[in-house]
Amino acid sequence: MQIILRRLRSEDISQVIEIEKEAFSPLWVTTPFKRELTNRYASYLVACGAAEPEEPTPEGSDSEQEEDLPTWRRWGSKIHGLLGKQTQSDAEPQDIAGYVSVWYQGDEAHITEIAVRESLRGNGIGELLLIGSLRAAVEYGSKVMTLEVRVSNFIAQRLYEKYAFESVGIRKGYYSDNREDAAIMTTCPIDTEEYQRKFEGLQESYRQRRGEITPVV
Ligand SMILES: CC(C)(COP(=O)(O)OP(=O)(O)OC[C@H]1O[C@@H](n2cnc3c(N)ncnc32)[C@H](O)[C@@H]1OP(=O)(O)O)[C@@H](O)C(=O)NCCC(=O)NCCS
């Protein structure tokens, strides 16, 4: 069982909204994901467990009972198994582990949101989502990737810095819930050989540590 990236589908939306609500402030305006599905100038990717072919199970076994569970619960338990640790909460396991949204504006690919289910953080899923969005941006023809991040969000900043985002300015009082400033972060040009070499090196380290990175489906 492997974590894969795929494009957002309408059946994922309720889980993605759950993750969005958990990750961002209660005053965060919910993204109109359904409408965004048809936005040609955006990419919405989710990280989830890859489906495995069903194996026949003997009648009356425990596995047969598991088959009665909804798909998202069966996949969810496999994601937790794959990641080698149990959730820290008693929440039900889920199949969508995280998502990222990117808007394309001129030469720029702008990450509008990236979030991982809280109980699954620290397992490489956020990094996988960032890799997927950088690959999508290069494929789209974007020249740089940008985003805003709370100045206090050191975890996200460390992730972005790993992929050579640099802080290039501040938007004062950008976040409406507490008027916190946003750091504006941007990559150097991503369509250069230099960045692609660095990016390939980072992906290779990721593969060695976390496993294969499958193409977005
Ligand atoms: C930011 C977020 C997406 C990271 O996802 P994640 O799956 O937990 O991160 P990963 O396990 O892939 O870690 C990737 C890198 O992030 C950084 N990172 C992750 N957890 C960290 C921690 N606890 N402390 C410091 N750095 C951390 C590290 O650079 C790490 O690379 P490393 O493993 O080589 O050290 C996740 O914390 C999240 O959903 N946060 C809430 C939403 C949010 O703040 N989104 C960003 C909005 S701009």
The ligand as a MOL file (V3000), in Angstrom:
LIG
                    3D

  0  0  0     0  0            999 V3000
M  V30 BEGIN CTAB
M  V30 COUNTS 48 50 0 0 0
M  V30 BEGIN ATOM
M  V30 1 C 2.7260 22.3330 6.7340 0
M  V30 2 C 2.2310 20.8820 6.5620 0
M  V30 3 C 1.4350 20.7920 5.2540 0
M  V30 4 C 3.4580 19.9340 6.4800 0
M  V30 5 O 2.9900 18.6260 6.2020 0
M  V30 6 P 3.6390 17.3230 6.8870 0
M  V30 7 O 3.1160 16.1460 6.1760 0
M  V30 8 O 3.4470 17.3770 8.3450 0
M  V30 9 O 5.2000 17.5640 6.5740 0
M  V30 10 P 6.2690 16.4610 6.1520 0
M  V30 11 O 6.2160 15.3210 7.0840 0
M  V30 12 O 6.1180 16.1850 4.7020 0
M  V30 13 O 7.6390 17.2430 6.4060 0
M  V30 14 C 8.2920 17.9300 5.3470 0
M  V30 15 C 9.2020 18.9910 5.9130 0
M  V30 16 O 8.4160 19.9630 6.6460 0
M  V30 17 C 9.1760 20.4310 7.7810 0
M  V30 18 N 8.5460 19.9420 8.9910 0
M  V30 19 C 7.5260 19.0490 9.0970 0
M  V30 20 N 7.1760 18.8840 10.4000 0
M  V30 21 C 8.0230 19.6710 11.1050 0
M  V30 22 C 8.1570 19.9510 12.5080 0
M  V30 23 N 7.3780 19.3690 13.4130 0
M  V30 24 N 9.1110 20.8430 12.8930 0
M  V30 25 C 9.8830 21.4520 11.9900 0
M  V30 26 N 9.8130 21.2310 10.6440 0
M  V30 27 C 8.8840 20.3520 10.2240 0
M  V30 28 C 10.5570 19.8020 7.6250 0
M  V30 29 O 11.3130 20.6440 6.7940 0
M  V30 30 C 10.2300 18.5060 6.8840 0
M  V30 31 O 11.3420 17.9900 6.1790 0
M  V30 32 P 12.3090 16.9290 6.9360 0
M  V30 33 O 11.4480 15.7370 7.2150 0
M  V30 34 O 13.3910 16.6740 5.9410 0
M  V30 35 O 12.7610 17.6150 8.2050 0
M  V30 36 C 1.3550 20.4400 7.7810 0
M  V30 37 O 2.0710 20.7170 8.9560 0
M  V30 38 C -0.0130 21.1030 7.8590 0
M  V30 39 O -0.9880 20.6320 7.2700 0
M  V30 40 N -0.0980 22.2220 8.6340 0
M  V30 41 C -1.3760 22.9350 8.8060 0
M  V30 42 C -1.7490 23.7120 7.5690 0
M  V30 43 C -0.6740 24.7080 7.1990 0
M  V30 44 O -0.0770 25.3700 8.0530 0
M  V30 45 N -0.4330 24.8320 5.8750 0
M  V30 46 C 0.5270 25.7750 5.3570 0
M  V30 47 C -0.1700 27.0400 5.0100 0
M  V30 48 S 0.9420 28.1910 4.2160 0
M  V30 END ATOM
M  V30 BEGIN BOND
M  V30 1 1 1 2
M  V30 2 1 2 3
M  V30 3 1 2 4
M  V30 4 1 2 36
M  V30 5 1 4 5
M  V30 6 1 5 6
M  V30 7 2 6 7
M  V30 8 1 6 8
M  V30 9 1 6 9
M  V30 10 1 9 10
M  V30 11 2 10 11
M  V30 12 1 10 12
M  V30 13 1 10 13
M  V30 14 1 13 14
M  V30 15 1 14 15
M  V30 16 1 15 16
M  V30 17 1 15 30
M  V30 18 1 16 17
M  V30 19 1 17 18
M  V30 20 1 17 28
M  V30 21 1 18 19
M  V30 22 1 18 27
M  V30 23 2 19 20
M  V30 24 1 20 21
M  V30 25 1 21 22
M  V30 26 2 21 27
M  V30 27 1 22 23
M  V30 28 2 22 24
M  V30 29 1 24 25
M  V30 30 2 25 26
M  V30 31 1 26 27
M  V30 32 1 28 29
M  V30 33 1 28 30
M  V30 34 1 30 31
M  V30 35 1 31 32
M  V30 36 2 32 33
M  V30 37 1 32 34
M  V30 38 1 32 35
M  V30 39 1 36 37
M  V30 40 1 36 38
M  V30 41 2 38 39
M  V30 42 1 38 40
M  V30 43 1 40 41
M  V30 44 1 41 42
M  V30 45 1 42 43
M  V30 46 2 43 44
M  V30 47 1 43 45
M  V30 48 1 45 46
M  V30 49 1 46 47
M  V30 50 1 47 48
M  V30 END BOND
M  V30 END CTAB
M  END
